[in-house]
Amino acid sequence: MKKVGNITKALKLVLPIAPFGMAFYLLLSLPGAVLPAFMLSLQKTAVDRAAFYDSGHPPGYYIRPVLMMIGIYMIMKLFELVSRQYMEFGYFRDVFLGLDERIHRKSAEISLEYYDNAGYYSIVQNAKNASMFLVFTANLAVLLVILVLNLLSVGTYLTSLNPVLYLFVVFVSIPVVLEKLQAAKYQAAFVQDTVQPARRKKYAFGLLCASDQKKEIQHYGAGDYIADKYLSACRELDGKERKHIRQLGKRGLAFAGGKALFHCAALFLMAFLLVRGKLTIGGFSVLLTSFASLTSIFTQLFDHAGEIMQTGIMSAAFFELMEFEIRDGDREPQDSGEYVRLTHVSYRYPNSTKTALQDISLTVKKGERVAIVGENGAGKTTLAKLLSGFLLPAEGTMEVGGTDRMMLRERSIFDQISAVYQDYGRYKLTLAENVYLSDTMGQDHDLKEPDPERIGQALAWADLLFDTKPDQMILGKEFGGRELSGGQWQRIALARSCYRKRGVLLFDEPTAAIDPLEEMELCGKLHELAEEKTVILVTHRLGAVRNADRIIVMDSGRIAEMGTFEELMQLQGCFHNIWTEQTKWYQEA
């Protein structure tokens, strides 16, 4: 029932995207449904006239139905060609773009906290794959309509020759129906039986070919082991396929015998009607032609019905994304002296049982410079994402600009922040576009024009000077562009932050890929950029936090210590220990 429900939802979704295109496609396909019956009628006329040749009739009397058959055949082929071309290069594209738009619009509405969840990426990817099946939903529906009309027109014409011929239609259809039902059942069982070895085969092949894993596998000499895994999956899959082929052969022989019986019955009926004078020679030839035509119609009907059922299964992923819960407010932050206030806030990532943050109470005033430090896994990045509006608190309250975070539009929080995250993007676009991406949206949600002067200033600020103009320099070897070092990519991320002029700056490990010798110079630039702005800095390099108004030390998801650099050093607690250990590296060196 769920599959049928998904099919209904799929049609309700797809048909309104391009209704006129759908109607036009249906009109182009209609001749293929009704003209075959006219072809059969003309064939009967042509054969009967030839069988009872009379020299008293002019040649045109015998030639005319043949010429009309040729003409109708050419018209059918013309409409078939035009409808196929329109389907593939017109209607399909409109529907696919419409579904793509819905996926991206929905993704933009979903809270960013789900972007840290691998399960969410799977949902989006599955929805994207499902849209490929949804595109064919309307086409399959049209084909089914055309085939049913074709069956009705041909069946009606045959029974008009003799009512007993409805038995002929039954004799032809029964073996096809039984064979298709059994084939669908066994095919579903085969797919279910081979899904795991097929996945193992694909995964092992990916390990052998993917460049990001190839180096490590090659270094450890594990290539032969992975290859053995791949070959093992291949052998298992081949064994199941051979077993399936043997079963298909046995069932094929059984159904061939059944088909022969039903086909003999149909032929006997044809011969009986011809001998009894209930059927003319032309009618007999029509039945011979209809034999193959009806078999083809029933075969296609079941094939398309199976494809529609498959669409019902595959489209479930699309509707899972469309029905994803949206949590977003409708208010804007107020102009207050506070940027953000957390009161007994805890956070747990979706589908995780571990608490990432626990009982956090904190206020960040506008213009304050706050540094968040701690060991790996202490919760500092999660806290920064919470402060930036990226995440929603699971417990406690969070206010941004004096307004409850749950009541605010997520977009309104991001609009006031310029951020450089640890996992910054490396966009295979031009250098200018890489900088412009940070500030593309205007107040009316329309695209701004890039500002070449500001882009140049941001690149110069980040010490990114090349011999090629920024708008002509393509990055990434995939598109024939220039490949950059990790440090240069991070400088581009910093240039984006400079280009995007906002009152709040969020830096998550902004110098992680920068050479330590350049770090102090870059920290000075960040200090200049942060003048009179609210700054939230996440770092594990404690040398960058000395100028912070307040340092927050995270430990196991809690605030362990908080204060100025001098206060924390005097406390001789967690921060003092981390500072001492880090300075040892440089002193011993």
N, C-alpha and C positions, 0 to 999 in steps of 0.2 A: 504493500500500500504506500510505503514511503517513496518507492521508486516512481509510482504513478503520480504521487503528489509533487515530486520534483519535476516530472515531465510537464505537469500542468503549470507549475511556477515558471519553468523555463520558457514555455510558450508565452505566458503572460509578460515575461520580462523581455523576450526577444522581439515579439511582433510589434510592440509600439515603437521600437527604436527607428525603424524605417518602414512604416505601414504602406506608403505608396510604392516603395521599392518591392515590398512583398507582393502587393496586388499585381504589379507589372510583371513580376517573375511568374506568378500564377497564370496570368493571361498568356504569357509566352509559352508556358508548358501545356496549356489546355489542348492545342491541336494534337499533341501526342496521345491524348486520352480518347478523343472521339474519332479521329480520322482512320485508325486501323479498322473499325467496323465498316466504313465506306470502302476501304481497300478490299475487304473480304467480299462485299456486295459486288464490286466491279469485277473481282476475280471470278466469282460464280457466273456473272453475266458473260464474261469473255469466254470461259470454258464451255458453257452451255451453247453459246452461239457457234463456237468452233465445232462442237460435237454434232450439232444439227445444221451443218453447212448447207446453204441453199444459194445456188448461183443467181437466184433472182434478186438477192440483196446486194447493194453496192459494197465495195471494199471498206468504205468508211464505217459501215454497220459493224464490221468485225474488228476494225482497227481502233475505233473510237474508245471503247472501254479500256483497251490496253494503254492508249495514250493518256487517258484520264488517270489510270493507275500510276503511270510514270510521273504525271504532274503532281498528284497527291503525295507520292513518295518524296519528290523533291521539296515540296512545301513542308512536309514533316521534318525532313533533314535540316532545312533552313531554320525552322523554328527551334529545333533541338540544338543546333549550333549557336544561335543567338542567345537562347535561354541559358546555355551552359556558360558562355562567355560573360553574360550579364551577372550570372550567379557568382562566378569566381572573381571577377574584376570590378563588380559594382556593388551588388547587394551584400555579399560576404564582407567586404571591406567596411561598409557602413556599420554593419552589426558588430564586427570585431572592434572597431574604434569606439562604438558606444559602450560595449562591455568593458573595454580597457579604461574608459573614462570613469565608469562606476567603481572599478577596483581602486584606481588612484584617488578618487574623491573619498572613498570609504577609508583608505589607508591614511589619508591626511587628517581625517576626523578622529582617528583612534589615538588614545593617549600614548605618548612616547615611551611610557614605562614598558610597554609590550615589546618595544624594539630591542630590549635586553633579553628577550625570551626567545630561545630557538624555536619553540613551538609556534610562536606567532609567525616567524618567517616561513615555517612550513605551511601554515594556513594560507598566507599570501601566495606562496609559490603554487600550492595546490589549486587555489582559486584561479590563478593565471592559466594553469594547465587546463582547468575545467572550462574556462572561457572558450578554448579551442573546440570543445565538444558542443558548447552552447551555440556556437556559430552555426553548426550544422543542424540544430534542432528544427529551425524553420524550413530548411531545405528538405529534411527528411519528412516533415509534415506535408510539404507540397508534393513530394514524390509519392507518398502514401495516398494522398487524395487523387493524384493522376492515375496511379495504378488501380485504385478501386474503381474510378470512372472508366478506365480502360477495360477492366474485367466486366463491369456492368454492361458496357456498350457491346463488347464482343459476345458475352453470354446472352444478352437480349436478342442480338441478331441471330445467333444460332438457334435459340428456342423459337424464333419467328419462322425458321425454316421447318421445324418440326418440334412440338412441345416435348417429345420424348428425349430430345437432345440435352435436356438438363442433366440426364444421367451421364451423358458424355462428359459434361463439365465436372461432375462428381468423380467419375472414374479417373480423370486426369489429375484432379486436385488432391485426392486422398493420399496417394503415395508421397507426394511432395510435402504435404503438411506433416505426415508422420515422420518423414526423414528429417525435416528441419527441426522439429521439436526434440527429437532424440539427439541430433547433432549439437543443438544449443546446450542440452543437459550435459553431454560428455565434454564439450569444449569448456564449459564453466568449471567442471571438475578438474580438467587438465590444467587450466590456468591457475587454479588454487593449489594444485599439487606442485607446480613448477615455480611459484613466485619466489620462494626462499632461495633455491639454487641460482635462479636468474639474478637475484639481487647480489648474492655473493660473487657471482661471475663478474657483474658490472663493477662492483666495488673493487675487487682485486685488479681488474683491468685499469681502473682509474688510478690505483696506487702505482701501477707500473708506468703509467703515462703522464700523470700530473707532475708538472715541474716543481711545485712547492713541496711535494713529498719525495720526489725522485732523488734529490740530493742526499737526504737523510738515509733513505733505503740503500742507495749506492754506497754511502760512506760506511754503513754497518755491514755491507755485504749480504743484505737480506733479500736481494733480488730473486735468487733461486727459490727461497722459501715462499715469497709472494707468488711467484710464477707457478709453484706447485699448488698453491691454494687456488689459483685461477684455473689450472688444468683439472684439478679435482672437481671444481664446480661445473666445468664444461662436461666432464665425463658423467657426472650425476644427471645433468640436464639432458645430455644426449641419450642416456639410458631411459629416462622418462619419456622422451620424445619417441624413441623407437617402440616402446611399449604402447604409446598412444597410437602410433601409425599402424601397428599390428591390430589393435582393437578397431581402428577405423576400417582396415581391410576386411575384417570379419563382419562388421556391421554393414559395410558396403555390399558384400555378397548377399547378405540376408535381405537388404532393402532392394537389391537388384532383382531378386526373385519376386518380391512383393510387387515391385513396379511392373515386372513382366506380366503378372496375373492381371493387374488393373488395366494395363495397356492393351492386353489381349481382349479384355472385356469391352474396352472402348472401340477397338477395331472390329470386333464381332458386331457391335451395335451399328457401326457405320455400314458394314457389309450387309447386315440384315435389312436396314432401311433402303439401301440401294437396290437389293434384289427384289424387295417388295414394291418397288416403285414409289416409295415414300420420299426418296431423295434423288435428285438429278446428279449427273456426272459433275456438273459445276459445284453442287452442294457437297459432293464427296471430296472434291479437291479442296474446298474451303475447310472441311473438317481436318484434312491432312495438314493444312497450313496452321489451323487453329491449335492442333495438337501441341506443336512446339511453342506457339505463342502463349497459350494458357499455362503451360509448364513454366515458361519464363516469368510470366506475371506472378504466379504463386510463389516462385522462388524469390523474386525480388521483394514481394510483400513481406515474407518472413525475414529476409535479410534486413530490410529497413526497419521492421518491427524490433528485431534484435538490436539494431544500432540505436534505436530510440530508447530501448530499455537500458542499454549501456550508457547513453547520455543521461538518463535518470540517475544512474549510480554515480557517474563521474561529476555531474553538476552539483552534487551534495556539497563538495568543497567550496564551490562558488557561493552557495547560499549560507554556508557556515560563516564566511567572511562578511557577507551582506547583513547577517543577523548578529554580528559581533556587537557587544554592548558598548555604547558610546557614553563616556562620562566627561562632560564638559559644561562649564557654567556659561553665563551670559553677561557678566559684569566686567568692568575695567578696574585696575588698581587705582587707588586714590593717591593724591599728592600729599604724603605725610612725611614725617621725619624718619620713619623706619622703612627699610627695604623689605625685610622679612622678619617674622617672629615665629619661632617654633615653641610649642608648649607640650611637653611629655609626648613627643612624637616617636613612633616606632614604624618600621617599614619591613615588609617581607616581599621579595620578588614573586610575581605570579608563578604558580605551580611549584613553589619552593616551600619547604617546611622550616627552613632556617631563617631566623630573624637577622636581617642585615644591619638594622639600626634599632636601638632600644632606648626608650625614655630620654629623648634628646630635647632639652630646653635651651633655646638660644635666640638672641636678638642681634640682627645686623642692621646698624644705622646707615642711612645714606651718607656717602662720602667716606665710609670706614673701609680700612684695608684689613681683610681677614685672611689668615693663612691656615690651611688644614693639613696636618702632618700625621704620620703614623706608619706602622709597618704594613707590608702587603697584607690585604685581607682585613685590615682594621676597620674599614667602612668609610674611609675618607672620600673616595670617588662617589659612593652612594649618597653621602651627605651633600656633596657638591651638586649632584643631579637633583636632589630634593630642593636645595636652595635655589636652583635655576628654574624650577617649575617642571623639570623633566619627569619627576615622579610625584605621585600622590601619597600622602601619609596613610598607613593602614590603621594607625591609632593616634590619638591626640589631635591637636589642631595646629594649622599652619596659616598664617596671615601674610599676604603680600600687599604692601601699600595700605595696611590697615583693613584689608578685606579678606574674608575667609577664602582660602585657596580653592575649596570645592565650588565656590560661587563664581570664580573667575574663568574667563575664556583662556584656554591654554595659550592660544596665539598672542593674547594681550601681554602675557608674561615674557614670552620670547622676544616680542617686539622691543623690549627695553634692555635686552642683554646682547652683548658681543662676547662670543665664547670661542675658546680653542680647546678642544677635547683631546684626550690622550690618543683616541682612535680617530684622528682627523682624516678627512677624505683626500684621496689622490685622484683628482678628476682628469680623465684623459681628454681634456679640452685645451684651448689656448691658455697661455699664461694670464692674459688679461681676463678671460672668463673665469679662471680659477679664483681670481681676486674679486671680481664683480659678483660672483655667486653669493657673497655674504650680505648683499644689500640690493636685491632685485625687485622687492615688492614695495609698491607705493602705498599711500594711506588708503586709497580706494581699491586696494588689492589688484591694481593693474601693474604691469611691468614698467620699471624705471628704465631710462636709457643709461647705459654705462657712462661713467665719467672718466675719460682717458687721463685727465690731469690728476685726479684723486688716485687712480690706479697706479700711475707712475710714482706719486708721492709715497703710497703704501709700499711699493716694491723697493724704493730707495731706502725707506725707513727700515725695512727688513734686510737690507744689504743684498738684494737680489738684482744684480745688474748683468744683463746679457747683451750680446752683439746683435740680437734680433729683436724687432719690435714686439711688445707683449701681445698685441692682437694678431700677430702672424706666427708666433712661436707655439707650435703644438707640442703638448707634453705626452709622453708615453710611446713606447716603440710599437705598440699594437697598430697605431695609425700613422706610422712613419715619422713620428716626432722624436723629441729629445728625451732621453731618460735622465732623471735627476737622482741625486743621492738622498738618503733619508733626512739628513740635515737640511737640504734645500727644500724638500717637501714640507718640513715643519716650518721653515721660514715663510713659505707660501701661506700656510695656515695662520701664522702670525700676521702676515700682510692682510689677510682677509679681516682679521680682528681690527686692524688699523683702519681699513677702508670703511668698515661698518661702525659708524660713530654712534655709540650708545652710552647711557649713563651708568650701566653696570657691566663690569668686565669679569668674566669667568675663565680662569686658566687652569686646566687640568694637565699637570706635567708639561708646561709649555716649552721646556728646554730638554726634554728627555732624549731627543735625537741630536742635540747640539753638542759639539766638542766642548769639553770642560774649559778649555782655554778661551772659548768664545762666549761662554755662559755669562760671565760677569758683565761683559759689554752689552749683551742682549738684555740682561736684567736691568741695566741702566736705561735702556730704551723702553722697556716695559714700565719702569718707574715714571718716565716722562709721559707715556701714553695714559697712565692711570691718574694723572693729576686731576683733583676735584671730582673723582669718580668713585663709585663703590666697587671694590675689588674683592674677589674670592679666588684665592690661589691654592691649588692642591699640588703638593710636591713632596718628593722624598729627599730632595737635596736641600738640606736645612740652611745652607748659605744664602738662599734666596728669600728667607723669611725674616731677616733681622729688622727690616724696615716696616714690618706689619704692625698695625695698631693692636692687633690681638692674634694670638696663635692658639689654635684648637688642636689638641693632641687626642687622636682617636685610638681606642684599643678595644678590640672585640665588639665593635658596633656601639660603643658607648664613648662619651666624652670623659677621658681620663684626667686631663688637665686643661686649663685655659688661662691665658694671661699674656703679658708682653714678653719679649725675649728675655729681658733682664729678670722679670719676676719668675719665669720658668727656670732660668738657670740658677737662681737663688733657691728655688724650691728643691733642686737636686733630685727630681723624680724621673718620670719616664722620658720627658723631653731631654733632660740633662744627660741621661744615659745614651740616648740615640745620638745626640750631638757629639758626645765624647767618643763613641765608637766610630762615627764618620770621620772626625778629625784625625783619628789614629791612622786611617788609610793614607792621608796626605802627609802626616808627620813622618810615618815610617818610610813612605816613598822618598 
